[in-house]
Amino acid sequence: MEAERQESFLNTIAGKLGRHRRHAVTPPNWQQKPYEQLHRENDRKKLIQPFIGNLAALNTEVSHIDRSEMADALDFIIQKFKVTSAISWDDDRLHQLQLGKHFFEKKVEFQVWDPMGDEQELRDLVSKVDMGITFAEMGLSETGTVVLWNGGGRGRLVSALPPVYVAILSESTIFPRLSDSVAAIHDQISNGLPSCINFITGPSRTGDIEMELALGVHGPGKVHVILLKD
C-alpha cells in the first residue's frame, strides 16, 4: 500500500510538471573542470599555502620541512605538547623517518601499533599514550583535511584516541578539494581499497546548547601536521 501511494504521488508530481515520470538520472558530463590543472606537478605548489592556511584556521600548526629536519620538528612537538609517550602506525613510510630513534633520544616512550596484538590490550595502550602518529595518504587544500587509509598496521585508534595527533604527509599528495580526492580513491579500486578511509579536519570539536565551541571532547584536542617537502 505504501509503495502504491508513493508511486501515485510521484506520478502526480510528474503530471503537474507536464512530463513523463522519470525513473533514472543520467549523470552530467562536465565539459569544464577548473581545478583539473592543479593536478599538474608545476601547479601543485599552489595548493600548499591554502592547505597550511586552512589548517591554521582550525587551530592546527603545520611544520613544512625537509626530511632531514624531522628530528627538530618532533622535538618542537614534544616540547609544545609536553609529550612523554607516543604510538605510531606500523607503516614503512614512518619507519623510514626513524621515529623510534628520535623519541629514544628525547626519552619519550614509543611503541608501534601491532595488529596481531590483543585487541583490549591495544585499546588500553592507546588510551594511555600522549600522542598518536600516522602517515596521511593525501591532504585537501580547500579544507585542510588529511585522508587516512586504515587497516592492518594502520589502526584507527592511533589517530582517534590519544589527546595529541600528528599527521605526516608529502607535498605531492595534496589535492585541491574533496571531489578530487574521491576521484583519486576511485582510481585505486582495481588495486584494492582499505576497509576504512578517514577524512580528518583539525582537532575534534563540538558545540553545546549555548553554541560554545569546545575542542577535544570526543577525540584529539591537539593536532599538528608535518608536511614533507618533495
C-alpha positions as CSV (number, residue, x, y, z in Angstrom):
1,M,0.0,0.0,0.0
2,E,2.8,2.4,0.9
3,A,4.6,1.7,-2.4
4,E,1.4,2.4,-4.3
5,R,0.9,5.7,-2.6
6,Q,4.5,6.7,-3.3
7,E,4.1,5.8,-7.0
8,S,0.8,7.8,-7.2
9,F,2.4,10.8,-5.5
10,L,5.4,10.8,-7.9
11,N,3.2,10.3,-10.9
12,T,1.1,13.3,-9.8
13,I,4.2,15.5,-9.5
14,A,5.4,14.4,-13.0
15,G,2.0,15.3,-14.4
16,K,2.0,18.7,-12.8
17,L,5.4,19.3,-14.4
18,G,4.0,18.4,-17.7
19,R,6.3,15.5,-18.4
20,H,6.6,11.7,-18.2
21,R,7.7,10.1,-15.0
22,R,11.5,9.7,-14.9
23,H,12.9,6.5,-13.4
24,A,16.6,7.2,-13.8
25,V,19.0,10.1,-13.9
26,T,21.9,10.4,-16.3
27,P,24.9,12.0,-14.6
28,P,26.1,15.2,-16.3
29,N,29.2,15.2,-18.4
30,W,31.0,18.3,-17.2
31,Q,33.0,19.9,-20.1
32,Q,35.0,22.2,-17.8
33,K,36.9,21.2,-14.7
34,P,38.5,24.4,-13.4
35,Y,40.6,22.6,-10.8
36,E,41.9,19.9,-13.0
37,Q,45.1,21.9,-14.0
38,L,46.1,21.9,-10.3
39,H,47.0,18.2,-10.5
40,R,49.9,19.1,-12.8
41,E,53.2,18.9,-10.9
42,N,54.1,22.5,-11.8
43,D,50.8,23.8,-10.3
44,R,50.6,21.6,-7.2
45,K,52.8,24.1,-5.2
46,K,49.8,26.5,-5.4
47,L,47.9,24.2,-3.1
48,I,50.4,24.2,-0.3
49,Q,49.8,27.7,1.2
50,P,46.0,27.4,1.2
51,F,46.4,23.9,2.8
52,I,48.6,25.4,5.6
53,G,46.3,28.5,6.0
54,N,43.1,26.4,6.3
55,L,44.8,24.2,8.9
56,A,45.8,27.4,10.9
57,A,42.1,28.4,10.9
58,L,41.4,25.0,12.5
59,N,43.9,25.7,15.4
60,T,46.4,23.3,13.7
61,E,50.0,24.2,13.2
62,V,52.0,22.9,10.2
63,S,55.7,22.1,10.2
64,H,56.7,22.4,6.5
65,I,60.1,20.7,6.4
66,D,62.7,18.7,4.6
67,R,63.0,15.1,5.7
68,S,66.4,16.0,7.2
69,E,64.6,18.3,9.6
70,M,62.3,15.6,11.1
71,A,64.2,15.4,14.4
72,D,63.8,19.2,15.0
73,A,60.1,19.0,14.1
74,L,59.5,16.2,16.6
75,D,61.5,17.9,19.3
76,F,59.3,21.0,18.8
77,I,56.1,18.9,19.1
78,I,57.3,17.1,22.1
79,Q,58.1,20.4,23.9
80,K,54.9,22.1,22.7
81,F,52.5,19.4,23.9
82,K,54.7,18.0,26.8
83,V,54.7,14.5,25.2
84,T,56.2,11.7,27.3
85,S,54.7,8.7,25.3
86,A,53.7,8.1,21.7
87,I,52.5,5.4,19.4
88,S,52.6,5.3,15.6
89,W,51.3,3.2,12.7
90,D,53.3,0.2,11.6
91,D,54.0,1.9,8.2
92,D,57.1,1.7,6.1
93,R,56.9,5.5,5.4
94,L,57.1,6.2,9.1
95,H,59.9,3.6,9.7
96,Q,62.0,5.4,7.0
97,L,61.7,8.6,9.1
98,Q,63.3,6.8,12.1
99,L,60.7,8.0,14.6
100,G,61.9,5.5,17.2
101,K,65.4,6.8,17.2
102,H,64.3,10.4,17.6
103,F,61.9,9.5,20.5
104,F,64.6,7.4,22.2
105,E,67.0,10.3,22.2
106,K,64.3,12.5,23.8
107,K,63.4,9.8,26.4
108,V,59.9,9.5,25.1
109,E,58.3,6.1,25.5
110,F,57.5,4.9,22.0
111,Q,55.6,1.9,20.6
112,V,54.3,0.8,17.2
113,W,50.8,-0.4,16.6
114,D,50.7,-4.2,16.4
115,P,47.7,-5.6,14.6
116,M,48.4,-9.1,15.9
117,G,48.2,-8.0,19.5
118,D,45.3,-8.5,21.9
119,E,42.5,-6.1,21.0
120,Q,41.8,-5.0,24.5
121,E,45.4,-4.5,25.3
122,L,45.9,-2.3,22.2
123,R,42.9,-0.2,23.3
124,D,44.3,0.2,26.8
125,L,47.7,1.1,25.4
126,V,46.5,3.8,23.0
127,S,44.2,5.3,25.7
128,K,47.2,5.9,27.9
129,V,49.7,7.5,25.5
130,D,50.1,11.2,24.9
131,M,50.4,11.2,21.1
132,G,49.4,9.2,18.1
133,I,51.3,9.5,14.7
134,T,50.1,8.4,11.3
135,F,51.1,8.9,7.6
136,A,48.3,10.5,5.6
137,E,47.5,9.2,2.2
138,M,46.6,12.7,0.9
139,G,45.6,16.2,2.0
140,L,42.8,18.5,0.8
141,S,43.9,22.1,0.2
142,E,40.4,23.6,0.3
143,T,39.6,22.4,3.9
144,G,42.9,21.5,5.5
145,T,41.7,17.8,5.6
146,V,44.0,14.8,5.9
147,V,42.9,11.5,4.5
148,L,43.9,8.2,6.2
149,W,43.8,4.7,4.8
150,N,43.3,2.4,7.8
151,G,43.8,-1.3,8.1
152,G,46.4,-3.8,9.3
153,G,49.2,-1.9,11.0
154,R,47.4,1.3,10.4
155,G,45.0,1.2,13.4
156,R,42.2,3.7,13.6
157,L,42.6,4.3,17.3
158,V,46.1,5.8,16.7
159,S,44.5,8.9,15.2
160,A,41.3,9.0,17.3
161,L,42.2,8.2,20.9
162,P,45.4,10.0,22.1
163,P,44.9,13.7,23.1
164,V,47.5,14.8,20.6
165,Y,47.5,13.6,17.0
166,V,50.3,14.2,14.4
167,A,49.7,13.6,10.7
168,I,52.6,13.3,8.4
169,L,52.2,13.7,4.6
170,S,54.0,14.6,1.4
171,E,53.6,17.7,-0.7
172,S,52.9,15.5,-3.7
173,T,49.8,14.1,-2.2
174,I,47.9,17.4,-1.7
175,F,44.7,17.6,-3.8
176,P,42.5,20.7,-4.3
177,R,39.3,19.5,-2.8
178,L,37.1,16.6,-1.7
179,S,35.9,15.7,-5.2
180,D,39.4,15.4,-6.4
181,S,40.4,13.1,-3.6
182,V,37.3,10.9,-4.2
183,A,38.3,10.6,-7.9
184,A,41.8,9.6,-6.9
185,I,40.4,7.0,-4.5
186,H,38.1,5.7,-7.2
187,D,41.1,5.2,-9.5
188,Q,42.6,2.8,-6.9
189,I,39.6,0.5,-6.7
190,S,41.3,-2.1,-9.1
191,N,44.3,-2.2,-6.7
192,G,42.1,-2.7,-3.7
193,L,41.0,-0.2,-1.0
194,P,41.3,-0.3,2.8
195,S,38.4,-1.3,5.0
196,C,38.2,2.3,6.3
197,I,39.1,5.7,4.9
198,N,39.1,8.6,7.3
199,F,38.8,12.2,6.5
200,I,40.1,14.3,9.4
201,T,39.8,18.1,9.5
202,G,41.6,19.6,12.5
203,P,41.0,18.7,16.2
204,S,37.7,17.3,17.4
205,R,35.2,20.0,18.2
206,T,31.6,20.3,19.1
207,G,29.1,23.0,20.1
208,D,27.0,22.8,23.2
209,I,23.4,24.0,23.7
210,E,24.7,27.6,24.2
211,M,26.6,27.4,20.9
212,E,30.0,27.5,22.7
213,L,32.7,25.7,20.6
214,A,34.6,23.0,22.6
215,L,37.7,21.2,21.4
216,G,38.8,17.7,22.2
217,V,35.6,16.4,23.6
218,H,35.4,13.2,21.7
219,G,38.9,12.8,20.1
220,P,42.3,14.6,19.9
221,G,42.1,18.1,21.2
222,K,45.5,19.0,19.6
223,V,46.5,18.3,16.1
224,H,49.9,19.0,14.4
225,V,50.7,18.3,10.7
226,I,54.2,17.7,9.4
227,L,54.3,18.4,5.6
228,L,57.3,16.9,3.9
229,K,58.8,18.8,1.0
230,D,59.4,16.9,-2.1
